[in-house]
Amino acid sequence: MKVRILLAALPIAILLAIGVVADGSDADYKFETDDGFGFEINDDETVSLLSYDPDMEHELANLIVPETITHDGKEYKVSKIYCVFSQEWLETISIPKTVEHLETPMFQAPNIKEITIDPENPYYSAIDSVIYGENGFELIEYPKGLKAESFTVPDEVVAINRGAFSESQLKEINLPPRLFSIESLAFINCVQLSVINENEGKNHIPDTVNVIDDWAFYKCTSLDNLVLPEELRIIGKSAFRSTGLETIEIPEKLTTLGDGAFSDCKQLREITCEYNNTFKVYKGVLFKNDAKTTLMCYPAGREGSEYRINNSTAEIAPEAFSGCVNLKSVILPNTMIMLSKEAFKNCESLEKINLRPVMVISESVFEGCTNLKSVEFGPELISIGQLAFANTGLEEVKITSSIQVVDNDAFGYCSNLMMVEIEEGCAAEINQWAFTQSHNLIIVSIYGNEIKMLPGSLDVSTDANDPVYLYVIKSKDYSLPKDVVQYPDCTILEVQDRGERPYPYENFIGIFICALIIFGIFKLFRGI
């Protein structure tokens, strides 16, 4: 019997032993040094530098990344760097010859003066503190701390690396004639950049460029004009979002335009597209093809307060109207059954829109439309996405019986929202934080008994110092879940069954009607 017990326990013991070994082994893979470096041991017996966070005693203005590091009596070669150097006290950084991978952008220290790389490093080089890849074909990173106002990229460079010039102080850049690609985030937040290969007062990207990737020029707010290259085939997501561009011409060979490529360009008045076969401009608005089935971009600075979308248009691309400054009214065609995410985000002037044909309102569609005070949902609407109406001017909302989902934060941060009515027969799932931070919400009126209120769905406030008193008027047959408020000191509920006693507005209405009757009788007798 003892033998059987031992045999039965043996597999469990082995598994426990393996677990202990694994736990100890995992712990040994990462370690820190006294001077603030955090390393991880790689499978090839080298180490990666993951972090740099020294205490005050070890803060060095002139930092040297070591070639090797010793841990538990064993020496390891430093082969990869993944950390970001952002400390204010850093002035110079030296990279050893052993490093074969840099996860950029990493040189974000604001006071950096010099970056050096060991001349024997076969993978990277530094020229005047600017980092290049093997053979100099790729510009890897222009450190944030460099103070120059202009820079000329060497002729050998054919690719600008991801995040290479992010947040630089450059006002002018000259790109080389053989440049092929500008990768994601390459010039993100270069708010002073206003000149690119200027010729006769116009900025130009070299005609050899085929790809301008995601977020490449995001928030280059000083860039007010740009001629796109003839060979350009791909513009990535949000590539020119929030720039200062006033006009743009779509080049002939462009076949791919990412979502929100020109969104939130509040100065953009005009888009032209004369020869391209993939995209067409119709009455100043960019569409995907001749049939105008997909609206790609409505210029955010376009004049005119009303826009009627063509009946042939079945789809609005994500972020297509985002940031429009003049648009007050939009009329949707009957073919428009879905609104893509962020389609009208931050259209601060938008006051009314016809939503009757819409079945799906996606994420953040109207977020930030602060002048949108009322909406009417159509009979086919089934879904309201996350943050769909967040931070709008809505004063009251009616959740109709067709709606199946109201997602997180859908009506959050609506400072004017006072009343929510949930129609009889509505079986919608109201998700957590649906009305969060809508601090003036007074009444939620539930007419049916099929509604699904998820935990936290009626949490309006999360601040006990600023509690919200919320009246919930419900059907007698409906039991309100106890966890609809998870912060009871912040959102204080008063729950009443419909017909039990009138809530405040009914009192006021009743008093007003009685007063009118008495006044009428008084006038009648005076007339007699």
C-alpha positions in Angstrom: 0.0 0.0 0.0 2.8 2.4 0.9 4.5 1.7 -2.4 1.3 2.6 -4.3 0.9 5.8 -2.4 4.5 6.7 -3.2 4.1 5.9 -6.9 0.9 8.0 -7.0 2.6 10.9 -5.4 5.7 10.7 -7.5 4.3 12.6 -10.6 3.0 15.4 -8.4 6.4 15.7 -6.7 8.1 15.9 -10.0 5.8 18.6 -11.3 6.3 20.6 -8.1 10.0 20.2 -8.4 9.9 21.4 -12.0 7.8 24.4 -11.0 10.3 25.3 -8.3 13.2 25.1 -10.7 11.3 27.1 -13.3 10.4 29.8 -10.8 14.0 30.1 -9.7 15.3 30.0 -13.3 12.9 32.8 -14.3 14.1 34.9 -11.4 17.7 34.5 -12.5 17.0 35.8 -16.1 16.7 39.4 -14.9 19.0 41.3 -12.6 20.1 44.9 -11.7 23.5 46.4 -11.1 24.5 48.9 -8.4 24.9 51.6 -11.0 21.2 51.4 -12.1 21.3 49.1 -15.2 18.6 46.5 -15.5 19.5 43.4 -17.6 17.9 40.3 -19.0 19.8 37.2 -20.0 19.0 36.1 -23.6 18.8 32.5 -24.9 22.1 33.0 -26.7 24.0 33.8 -23.5 24.1 37.5 -24.2 22.2 40.2 -22.2 19.7 42.9 -23.1 19.7 46.2 -21.4 16.1 46.8 -20.3 16.2 49.8 -18.0 18.4 52.5 -16.6 17.3 54.0 -13.3 20.2 54.9 -11.1 20.0 56.4 -7.6 21.4 59.9 -7.0 24.8 58.5 -6.0 25.2 56.9 -9.4 23.9 59.7 -11.7 26.4 60.3 -14.4 26.3 63.1 -17.0 28.6 61.0 -19.3 27.2 57.5 -19.5 29.1 54.5 -20.9 27.1 51.4 -21.7 29.4 48.5 -20.8 30.5 45.9 -23.4 30.1 43.0 -20.9 28.6 42.5 -17.5 29.3 39.9 -14.9 26.5 38.2 -13.0 26.8 35.2 -10.6 30.4 34.8 -11.6 29.7 34.6 -15.3 30.5 37.2 -18.0 27.8 38.2 -20.6 28.1 40.3 -23.7 25.7 43.3 -24.0 24.0 42.7 -27.3 20.7 44.6 -27.3 19.3 47.8 -25.8 15.6 48.3 -25.2 15.6 51.1 -22.6 14.9 54.8 -23.1 17.5 57.3 -21.9 15.5 60.3 -20.8 17.2 61.6 -17.7 17.8 65.3 -17.6 21.3 65.1 -16.3 22.5 63.0 -19.2 24.9 64.8 -21.6 26.8 62.1 -23.5 26.1 58.4 -24.1 28.6 55.8 -25.5 27.4 52.6 -27.1 29.8 49.6 -27.3 30.8 47.6 -30.3 28.9 44.5 -29.0 25.4 46.0 -29.4 23.6 44.6 -32.5 20.1 45.9 -31.8 18.8 49.3 -30.6 15.0 49.7 -29.9 14.4 53.2 -31.0 13.6 56.0 -30.3 15.7 55.7 -27.1 17.9 58.9 -26.9 15.2 61.1 -25.4 17.3 63.0 -22.8 16.5 66.7 -23.3 20.1 67.9 -22.6 22.0 65.4 -24.6 25.1 66.8 -26.4 26.8 63.8 -27.9 26.1 60.2 -28.8 29.0 58.0 -29.8 29.2 54.4 -31.0 32.3 52.3 -31.0 33.9 52.5 -34.5 34.2 48.7 -34.5 30.4 48.2 -34.1 29.4 46.5 -37.4 25.7 47.3 -37.0 25.5 51.0 -36.1 27.5 54.2 -36.5 27.2 57.7 -35.1 28.0 60.8 -37.2 27.7 64.1 -35.3 25.6 62.2 -32.7 23.0 61.1 -35.3 22.6 57.3 -35.4 22.7 55.3 -38.7 22.3 51.6 -39.5 24.7 49.3 -41.3 26.3 50.9 -44.3 24.5 54.2 -43.5 21.4 53.3 -45.6 19.0 53.9 -42.7 18.8 56.9 -40.4 18.0 55.3 -37.1 17.7 58.3 -34.7 18.2 62.0 -34.4 18.5 62.5 -30.6 15.9 64.7 -29.0 18.5 66.8 -27.2 20.2 68.1 -30.3 19.6 71.9 -30.6 20.2 72.6 -34.3 17.3 74.2 -36.3 18.2 72.6 -39.6 19.6 69.2 -40.7 20.5 67.6 -44.1 20.1 63.8 -44.3 23.1 62.2 -46.1 22.6 61.1 -49.7 23.2 57.4 -48.8 20.0 57.2 -46.7 17.1 55.4 -48.3 14.9 55.0 -45.1 14.0 57.2 -42.2 13.6 54.8 -39.2 10.6 54.6 -36.9 10.5 57.6 -34.5 13.8 58.9 -35.9 13.1 62.6 -35.5 10.3 62.4 -32.9 9.9 65.6 -30.9 13.0 67.2 -32.4 13.5 71.0 -32.4 14.2 71.1 -36.1 12.6 73.8 -38.2 14.0 72.7 -41.5 15.1 69.3 -43.0 16.5 68.3 -46.3 15.8 64.8 -47.4 18.0 62.9 -49.8 17.2 62.2 -53.5 17.1 58.4 -53.2 14.9 58.2 -50.1 12.4 55.3 -50.4 10.4 55.2 -47.1 9.5 57.4 -44.1 8.5 55.0 -41.4 5.9 55.3 -38.6 6.3 58.2 -36.1 9.3 59.5 -38.0 8.5 63.2 -37.4 5.9 62.9 -34.7 5.5 66.1 -32.6 8.0 68.1 -34.5 6.0 71.2 -33.8 8.5 73.6 -35.2 9.1 71.8 -38.5 8.0 74.1 -41.4 10.4 73.5 -44.2 11.1 70.3 -46.1 13.2 70.4 -49.3 11.8 73.9 -50.0 11.6 74.9 -53.7 9.9 78.1 -54.9 8.1 78.5 -51.6 6.7 74.9 -51.6 7.8 72.0 -49.4 8.6 68.7 -51.3 9.1 65.1 -50.2 11.5 63.4 -52.8 9.7 61.8 -55.7 11.4 58.5 -54.9 9.4 58.0 -51.6 6.9 55.1 -51.9 5.7 54.9 -48.3 4.8 57.5 -45.6 3.9 55.3 -42.7 1.5 55.6 -39.7 1.6 58.8 -37.7 4.8 59.9 -39.6 4.1 63.7 -39.4 1.5 63.7 -36.6 1.3 67.1 -34.9 3.7 68.9 -37.2 1.6 71.9 -36.6 3.9 74.4 -38.4 3.9 72.4 -41.6 1.4 74.3 -43.8 2.1 73.1 -47.3 3.6 69.9 -48.8 3.9 68.4 -52.3 3.6 64.7 -52.1 5.9 62.5 -54.2 4.9 61.2 -57.6 5.9 57.6 -56.7 4.0 57.6 -53.4 1.8 54.5 -53.1 1.0 54.3 -49.3 0.0 56.9 -46.8 -0.4 55.3 -43.4 -2.9 55.8 -40.6 -2.9 59.4 -39.2 0.2 60.1 -41.2 -0.6 63.9 -41.5 -3.1 64.2 -38.7 -3.2 67.5 -36.8 -0.7 69.2 -39.1 -1.1 72.8 -40.4 -1.7 71.7 -44.0 -4.0 74.0 -46.0 -4.3 72.1 -49.3 -3.2 68.7 -50.4 -3.1 67.0 -53.8 -3.4 63.2 -54.0 -0.6 61.8 -56.3 -1.4 59.6 -59.2 0.0 56.3 -58.0 -1.4 56.3 -54.4 -3.4 53.2 -53.7 -3.6 53.0 -49.9 -4.8 55.8 -47.6 -4.9 54.9 -43.9 -7.6 55.9 -41.5 -7.5 59.5 -40.5 -4.5 60.3 -42.7 -5.6 64.0 -42.9 -7.9 64.2 -39.8 -7.9 67.1 -37.4 -6.1 69.3 -40.0 -8.1 72.4 -39.0 -6.5 74.6 -41.7 -7.2 72.0 -44.5 -9.6 73.7 -46.9 -9.1 71.8 -50.1 -8.1 68.3 -51.4 -7.5 67.8 -55.1 -7.1 64.5 -56.9 -7.0 64.8 -60.7 -5.3 61.7 -62.1 -5.6 59.0 -59.5 -7.8 56.0 -60.3 -8.3 54.8 -56.7 -9.5 58.0 -55.2 -11.7 60.8 -56.4 -12.7 64.2 -55.1 -16.4 65.1 -55.4 -17.4 68.7 -54.5 -14.3 69.1 -52.4 -14.6 65.8 -50.5 -12.3 62.8 -50.9 -13.9 59.4 -51.9 -12.4 56.0 -52.5 -13.6 55.6 -56.1 -15.8 56.9 -58.9 -18.9 55.3 -57.4 -18.4 57.4 -54.2 -19.4 54.5 -52.0 -16.8 55.3 -49.3 -16.2 58.8 -48.0 -12.5 59.0 -47.0 -12.0 62.6 -45.9 -14.0 65.7 -45.4 -11.4 68.6 -45.1 -11.6 69.8 -41.5 -11.3 73.5 -42.5 -13.7 73.3 -45.4 -16.2 76.2 -45.6 -19.9 75.5 -45.2 -22.0 74.7 -42.2 -24.1 71.9 -43.7 -23.2 68.8 -45.7 -25.5 66.2 -47.3 -23.9 62.9 -48.0 -24.5 61.5 -51.4 -27.1 58.7 -51.7 -24.5 56.4 -53.3 -22.3 56.5 -50.2 -22.7 53.5 -48.0 -19.7 54.0 -45.7 -17.8 56.7 -43.9 -14.2 55.8 -43.2 -13.0 56.1 -39.6 -12.1 59.6 -38.6 -13.3 61.0 -42.0 -14.9 64.2 -40.4 -12.7 64.3 -37.3 -12.0 67.8 -36.1 -14.2 69.7 -38.6 -14.4 73.3 -37.5 -17.4 74.8 -39.5 -19.7 71.8 -39.9 -23.0 72.3 -38.0 -25.4 69.8 -39.7 -24.9 66.5 -41.5 -27.6 64.7 -43.5 -27.0 61.0 -43.9 -28.4 58.9 -46.8 -30.7 56.0 -46.1 -27.9 53.6 -47.1 -25.8 54.6 -44.1 -26.3 51.7 -41.6 -23.0 52.0 -39.7 -20.9 54.9 -38.5 -17.2 54.0 -38.2 -15.1 54.8 -35.2 -14.3 58.5 -34.6 -16.1 59.4 -37.8 -17.2 62.8 -36.3 -14.9 63.1 -33.3 -14.2 66.6 -32.1 -16.6 68.3 -34.6 -17.1 71.0 -32.1 -19.6 73.0 -34.2 -21.8 70.0 -35.0 -25.4 70.7 -33.7 -27.6 68.1 -35.5 -27.3 64.9 -37.5 -29.9 62.5 -38.8 -29.3 59.1 -37.3 -32.6 57.4 -38.5 -31.0 54.9 -40.9 -28.1 53.9 -38.6 -27.8 50.4 -37.0 -24.4 50.6 -35.5 -22.7 53.7 -33.8 -19.1 52.7 -33.3 -16.4 53.8 -30.8 -16.0 57.5 -30.2 -18.1 58.5 -33.2 -19.3 61.8 -31.7 -16.8 62.2 -28.8 -16.0 65.8 -28.2 -18.9 67.2 -30.2 -19.7 69.7 -27.5 -22.5 71.5 -29.4 -24.4 68.3 -30.2 -27.4 68.8 -27.8 -29.9 66.2 -29.0 -30.1 63.1 -31.2 -32.9 60.9 -32.3 -32.1 57.2 -32.7 -33.7 55.2 -35.5 -35.8 52.1 -35.1 -33.0 49.8 -36.3 -30.2 51.0 -34.0 -28.7 48.0 -32.2 -25.4 49.2 -30.8 -23.8 52.3 -29.2 -20.1 52.0 -28.9 -17.6 52.9 -26.3 -17.3 56.7 -25.8 -19.7 57.2 -28.7 -21.3 60.3 -27.3 -18.7 61.1 -24.6 -18.1 64.8 -23.9 -21.0 66.0 -26.0 -23.6 68.6 -25.3 -26.5 66.1 -25.0 -29.2 67.1 -22.5 -31.4 64.0 -22.6 -31.1 60.5 -24.1 -33.7 57.9 -25.0 -32.5 54.3 -25.2 -34.9 52.8 -27.7 -36.3 49.2 -27.7 -34.1 48.1 -30.6 -30.8 48.9 -28.9 -28.9 45.8 -27.6 -25.7 47.3 -26.3 -24.7 50.6 -24.7 -20.9 50.2 -24.2 -18.5 51.6 -21.6 -18.4 55.4 -21.3 -20.9 55.7 -24.2 -22.5 58.8 -22.5 -19.6 59.7 -20.2 -18.4 63.2 -19.4 -21.6 64.8 -20.7 -21.9 67.8 -18.4 -25.3 68.9 -19.8 -27.0 65.4 -19.6 -29.9 65.5 -17.1 -32.3 62.7 -18.1 -32.1 59.2 -19.5 -35.1 57.3 -20.6 -35.0 53.5 -21.3 -38.0 52.6 -23.4 -40.3 49.7 -22.6 -39.3 46.5 -24.4 -35.6 47.5 -24.4 -33.4 44.5 -23.5 -30.1 46.4 -23.9 -27.0 45.6 -22.0 -25.9 48.8 -20.3 -22.2 48.4 -19.6 -19.9 49.8 -16.8 -19.4 53.5 -16.7 -22.0 54.2 -19.4 -22.8 57.6 -17.8 -19.6 58.2 -15.8 -18.7 61.8 -14.9 -22.0 63.1 -16.3 -22.4 64.9 -13.0 -25.7 66.7 -13.8 -27.6 63.5 -14.5 -30.7 63.6 -12.3 -33.2 60.9 -13.5 -32.9 57.5 -15.1 -36.3 56.3 -16.1 -36.7 52.6 -16.8 -40.1 51.6 -18.4 -39.6 47.9 -19.0 -38.3 44.9 -17.1 -35.9 43.4 -19.7 -33.0 45.8 -19.4 -29.6 44.4 -18.3 -27.8 46.8 -16.0 -24.2 45.6 -15.6 -22.1 46.3 -12.5 -21.1 49.9 -12.3 -23.5 50.9 -15.1 -25.0 53.8 -13.0 -21.8 55.0 -11.4 -22.0 58.6 -12.4 -19.4 60.1 -10.0 -16.3 58.4 -8.5 -15.5 61.3 -6.1 -17.0 61.0 -2.6 -16.3 64.7 -2.1 -18.6 65.5 -5.0 -21.4 63.0 -4.8 -24.2 62.8 -7.3 -27.8 62.1 -6.3 -29.5 60.0 -8.9 -33.2 59.2 -9.0 -34.1 55.9 -10.7 -37.8 55.5 -11.6 -38.4 51.9 -12.7 -41.2 49.5 -13.6 -42.6 47.6 -10.6 -41.7 44.3 -12.2 -38.1 45.2 -12.6 -35.5 44.5 -10.0 -32.5 46.9 -10.1 -29.3 45.0 -9.5 -27.5 46.0 -6.3 -24.2 46.5 -8.0 -25.3 49.0 -10.6 -23.4 51.5 -8.3 -20.1 50.3 -7.1 -19.2 53.6 -5.4 -22.3 54.2 -3.2 -20.6 57.1 -1.5 -20.1 58.8 -4.8 -23.4 58.1 -6.7 -26.3 58.1 -4.2 -29.3 56.3 -5.6 -33.0 56.9 -4.8 -35.0 54.1 -6.4 -38.8 54.4 -6.9 -41.3 52.2 -8.6 -43.3 54.0 -11.3 -46.6 55.2 -9.9 -45.6 54.8 -6.3 -45.2 58.5 -5.8 -44.3 61.2 -8.2 -40.7 62.2 -8.7 -39.7 65.9 -8.6 -40.6 66.8 -12.2 -44.1 65.2 -11.8 -44.7 67.3 -8.7 -43.8 70.5 -10.5 -46.0 69.6 -13.5 -49.0 68.7 -11.2 -48.7 72.0 -9.3 -48.4 73.9 -12.5 -51.6 72.3 -14.0 -53.5 72.9 -10.8 -52.5 76.5 -10.8 -53.7 76.9 -14.3 -57.1 75.4 -13.5 -57.6 77.6 -10.4 -56.5 80.6 -12.4 -59.0 79.7 -15.2 -61.9 79.3 -12.7 -61.0 82.6 -11.1 -61.1 84.4 -14.5 -64.4 82.7 -15.3 -66.1 83.9 -12.2 -64.7 87.4 -12.6 -66.2 87.5 -16.1 -69.6 86.5 -14.7 
